[in-house]
Amino acid sequence: MTYETIQFSLEAGVATITLNRPDKLNTFTGKMHMELQSLFPVLEGDEVRAVLITGAGRAFGAGADLGETASTDSGDKPDLGATLETQYNPLILFLRGLDKPVISAVNGLAAGASMSLALAADICLAARSAYFLQAFCHIGLIPDAGSTYFLPRLVGSGKAMGLAMLGDKIPAEEAERMGLIWKVCDDEALMDEARALATRLAAGPTKGLGYIKQALNASPENSLAEQLTLERNLQKAAGETHDFAEGVMAFHSKRPPQFKGS
């Protein structure tokens, strides 16, 4: 399939999505959302065992294309809530609910909803020159596309409030220090490290990794008793997978496991 606003490839179980509007800093448009949503069935398929998201050019993404969201000449005001409901929310919910690892490689600016997208990944890497920006407050809006959910869980309520209300640039190294992202990489090494990580995860026990993701995503809302019950149920399911049996056999045979993702 030919895409206008993204690039897509699938190799060795790794699905790579590149936001591809470099002249517009990869800002989101309705067309981009349509193309991203068209990938959902592919990403759910058995051929995909890890997903890698990055941006073309000098930005991961600068948020929404404001040319699509501004008031019209007639004075009609945009329904930003409807835009979230039909475009951003399905994307974020899909990535968080996908039962396989999702990695974001932030190659430059990640602002507004693009920062939300980066944080929606299970593991976020960033180039040393990259930076993050909760830009919403600068135009009178609230953080969206999941940022009000992710920020306090990643950095705590105090830091989250400052990031959201002040909208200051957060360099990648500071983002790593505060626990906002997993790791900073040298600019020239970012994509090599991101691909190596995605390849490593794609060769792992996919169902087990999906259960890990499900358990950790549920943890903040659960009581200890509820989380213990979830662990019991997920561990039962993990124990019935081919990859668990393979992992045990490989351990006893003192060889690397050959996981199939099933």
C-alpha positions as CSV (number, residue, x, y, z in Angstrom):
1,M,0.0,0.0,0.0
2,T,1.2,3.5,-0.8
3,Y,1.0,6.1,2.0
4,E,1.2,9.9,1.8
5,T,2.0,10.8,5.4
6,I,3.8,7.8,6.9
7,Q,6.2,5.1,5.9
8,F,5.8,1.5,6.8
9,S,8.0,-1.6,6.7
10,L,7.9,-5.1,8.2
11,E,11.1,-7.1,8.6
12,A,12.0,-9.9,10.9
13,G,8.9,-9.4,13.0
14,V,9.5,-5.7,13.5
15,A,6.9,-3.3,12.1
16,T,8.5,0.2,11.6
17,I,6.3,3.2,11.3
18,T,7.9,6.5,10.3
19,L,5.8,9.7,10.6
20,N,6.7,11.3,7.2
21,R,5.8,15.0,6.9
22,P,9.3,16.3,7.5
23,D,8.6,19.7,5.9
24,K,5.8,20.1,8.5
25,L,7.7,18.6,11.4
26,N,5.5,15.5,11.1
27,T,2.5,17.2,12.5
28,F,-0.7,15.2,12.7
29,T,-3.4,15.5,10.1
30,G,-6.6,13.7,9.5
31,K,-5.0,11.9,6.6
32,M,-2.1,10.7,8.9
33,H,-4.6,9.4,11.4
34,M,-6.4,7.5,8.7
35,E,-3.2,5.9,7.4
36,L,-2.2,5.0,11.0
37,Q,-5.5,3.5,11.7
38,S,-5.4,1.5,8.5
39,L,-2.3,-0.3,10.0
40,F,-4.2,-1.6,13.1
41,P,-5.2,-5.0,11.5
42,V,-1.6,-5.5,10.2
43,L,0.0,-4.7,13.6
44,E,-2.4,-7.2,15.3
45,G,-1.3,-9.9,12.9
46,D,1.0,-12.8,13.8
47,E,3.8,-11.6,11.6
48,V,4.3,-8.5,13.8
49,R,6.1,-9.2,17.1
50,A,7.3,-5.6,17.9
51,V,6.4,-2.1,16.7
52,L,8.9,0.7,16.3
53,I,7.7,4.3,15.8
54,T,9.9,7.3,14.7
55,G,9.8,10.4,12.7
56,A,11.4,11.5,9.4
57,G,13.7,14.5,9.3
58,R,14.6,16.7,12.3
59,A,11.5,16.0,14.4
60,F,9.6,13.1,15.9
61,G,6.5,15.3,15.7
62,A,5.3,18.8,16.5
63,G,1.8,17.8,17.6
64,A,-1.3,18.6,15.6
65,D,-1.3,20.6,12.4
66,L,-2.9,23.7,13.6
67,G,-4.0,24.6,10.1
68,E,-6.6,21.8,10.4
69,T,-7.8,22.8,13.9
70,A,-8.1,26.6,13.7
71,S,-11.4,28.4,13.6
72,T,-12.8,28.9,10.1
73,D,-13.2,32.3,8.3
74,S,-16.9,32.2,9.2
75,G,-16.1,32.1,12.9
76,D,-17.1,28.5,13.5
77,K,-15.1,27.0,16.3
78,P,-13.5,23.6,15.8
79,D,-14.8,20.6,17.9
80,L,-11.5,19.5,19.4
81,G,-13.2,16.9,21.5
82,A,-14.6,15.2,18.4
83,T,-11.1,15.2,16.8
84,L,-9.7,13.5,19.9
85,E,-12.5,11.0,19.9
86,T,-12.2,9.9,16.3
87,Q,-8.4,10.3,15.7
88,Y,-6.0,10.6,18.7
89,N,-7.9,8.5,21.3
90,P,-8.2,5.4,19.0
91,L,-4.5,5.5,18.2
92,I,-3.3,5.8,21.8
93,L,-5.8,3.1,23.1
94,F,-4.7,0.8,20.3
95,L,-1.0,1.1,21.0
96,R,-1.4,0.7,24.8
97,G,-3.7,-2.3,24.3
98,L,-1.6,-4.0,21.6
99,D,-0.4,-7.3,23.1
100,K,3.2,-6.9,21.8
101,P,6.0,-4.4,22.6
102,V,5.9,-0.9,21.1
103,I,9.1,1.2,21.0
104,S,9.3,4.9,20.2
105,A,12.6,6.4,18.9
106,V,12.4,10.2,19.4
107,N,14.8,11.7,16.8
108,G,14.1,15.4,17.5
109,L,11.3,17.6,18.8
110,A,8.3,15.7,20.4
111,A,5.7,18.3,21.2
112,G,2.0,18.2,22.1
113,A,0.2,15.1,20.9
114,S,3.4,13.8,19.4
115,M,5.0,13.8,22.9
116,S,1.9,11.9,24.0
117,L,2.5,9.4,21.2
118,A,6.1,8.9,22.2
119,L,5.1,8.3,25.8
120,A,2.3,5.9,24.8
121,A,5.1,3.4,23.7
122,D,6.2,0.8,26.1
123,I,9.8,1.8,25.8
124,C,10.9,5.3,24.7
125,L,14.4,6.1,23.4
126,A,15.5,9.6,22.5
127,A,18.4,11.1,20.6
128,R,20.7,13.2,22.8
129,S,19.7,16.4,20.8
130,A,15.9,15.6,21.1
131,Y,13.6,17.4,23.4
132,F,10.1,17.2,24.7
133,L,7.5,19.9,25.0
134,Q,4.0,20.0,26.5
135,A,3.0,22.8,24.2
136,F,-0.7,22.8,25.0
137,C,-0.6,25.6,27.6
138,H,0.9,28.0,25.1
139,I,-2.3,28.0,23.0
140,G,-4.8,27.7,25.9
141,L,-5.4,24.0,25.7
142,I,-4.9,21.0,28.1
143,P,-2.5,18.1,27.4
144,D,-4.3,15.4,25.5
145,A,-3.8,12.2,23.6
146,G,-3.0,10.6,26.9
147,S,-0.5,13.0,28.4
148,T,-2.6,13.8,31.5
149,Y,-2.6,10.0,32.1
150,F,1.1,9.3,31.3
151,L,2.8,12.3,32.9
152,P,1.8,11.7,36.6
153,R,2.5,8.0,36.3
154,L,5.9,8.5,34.8
155,V,7.3,11.5,36.8
156,G,4.8,12.1,39.7
157,S,2.1,14.7,40.1
158,G,4.4,17.6,41.0
159,K,6.6,17.3,38.0
160,A,3.6,16.5,35.8
161,M,1.9,19.7,36.8
162,G,5.0,21.8,36.1
163,L,5.5,20.2,32.7
164,A,1.9,20.8,31.7
165,M,1.4,24.3,33.1
166,L,4.8,25.8,32.2
167,G,5.3,24.1,28.8
168,D,9.1,24.3,29.1
169,K,11.5,22.4,26.8
170,I,12.7,19.2,28.4
171,P,16.0,18.1,26.9
172,A,16.3,14.3,26.4
173,E,18.9,13.9,29.1
174,E,16.7,15.6,31.6
175,A,13.7,13.5,30.4
176,E,15.8,10.4,31.2
177,R,16.8,11.6,34.6
178,M,13.2,12.3,35.7
179,G,12.1,8.9,34.4
180,L,10.0,10.3,31.5
181,I,11.8,8.0,29.0
182,W,13.9,4.8,29.1
183,K,17.2,5.9,27.6
184,V,19.1,8.6,25.7
185,C,21.3,7.6,22.8
186,D,23.8,9.5,20.7
187,D,22.1,11.0,17.7
188,E,23.9,8.9,15.2
189,A,23.3,5.7,17.2
190,L,19.6,6.2,17.9
191,M,18.0,4.2,15.1
192,D,20.6,1.4,15.3
193,E,19.9,1.0,19.0
194,A,16.1,1.3,18.5
195,R,16.1,-1.3,15.7
196,A,18.4,-3.6,17.8
197,L,16.0,-3.3,20.7
198,A,12.9,-3.9,18.6
199,T,14.6,-6.9,17.0
200,R,15.5,-8.3,20.4
201,L,11.9,-7.9,21.6
202,A,10.6,-9.4,18.4
203,A,12.6,-12.5,19.0
204,G,11.3,-12.8,22.6
205,P,8.3,-14.6,24.1
206,T,5.6,-12.4,22.5
207,K,2.7,-13.6,24.5
208,G,4.6,-13.3,27.7
209,L,5.7,-9.8,26.9
210,G,2.1,-8.9,26.1
211,Y,1.0,-10.2,29.5
212,I,3.8,-8.2,31.2
213,K,2.4,-5.1,29.4
214,Q,-1.1,-5.9,30.4
215,A,-0.1,-6.4,34.1
216,L,1.9,-3.2,34.4
217,N,-0.7,-1.1,32.6
218,A,-3.4,-2.3,35.1
219,S,-1.2,-1.9,38.2
220,P,-1.8,1.8,39.0
221,E,-5.6,1.4,39.2
222,N,-5.6,-1.9,41.0
223,S,-5.4,-2.7,44.7
224,L,-2.8,-5.2,45.8
225,A,-5.4,-8.0,46.0
226,E,-6.6,-7.1,42.5
227,Q,-3.1,-7.1,41.1
228,L,-2.3,-10.4,42.7
229,T,-5.4,-11.9,41.1
230,L,-4.4,-10.5,37.7
231,E,-0.9,-11.9,38.1
232,R,-2.3,-15.3,38.9
233,N,-4.6,-15.2,35.8
234,L,-1.9,-14.0,33.5
235,Q,0.7,-16.4,34.8
236,K,-1.6,-19.3,34.3
237,A,-2.0,-18.2,30.6
238,A,1.8,-17.6,30.2
239,G,2.5,-21.1,31.6
240,E,0.4,-22.6,28.9
241,T,2.3,-21.0,26.0
242,H,4.8,-22.8,23.7
243,D,7.4,-20.2,24.6
244,F,7.3,-21.0,28.4
245,A,7.9,-24.7,27.6
246,E,10.7,-23.7,25.2
247,G,12.3,-21.4,27.8
248,V,12.4,-24.1,30.4
249,M,13.8,-26.7,28.0
250,A,16.5,-24.1,26.8
251,F,17.4,-23.4,30.4
252,H,17.9,-27.1,31.2
253,S,19.8,-27.6,28.0
254,K,22.0,-24.5,28.6
255,R,21.2,-23.1,25.2
256,P,19.5,-19.9,24.0
257,P,15.7,-20.2,23.7
258,Q,14.1,-20.2,20.3
259,F,10.8,-18.4,21.0
260,K,8.0,-18.5,18.4
261,G,5.8,-15.9,19.9
262,S,3.1,-18.4,20.7
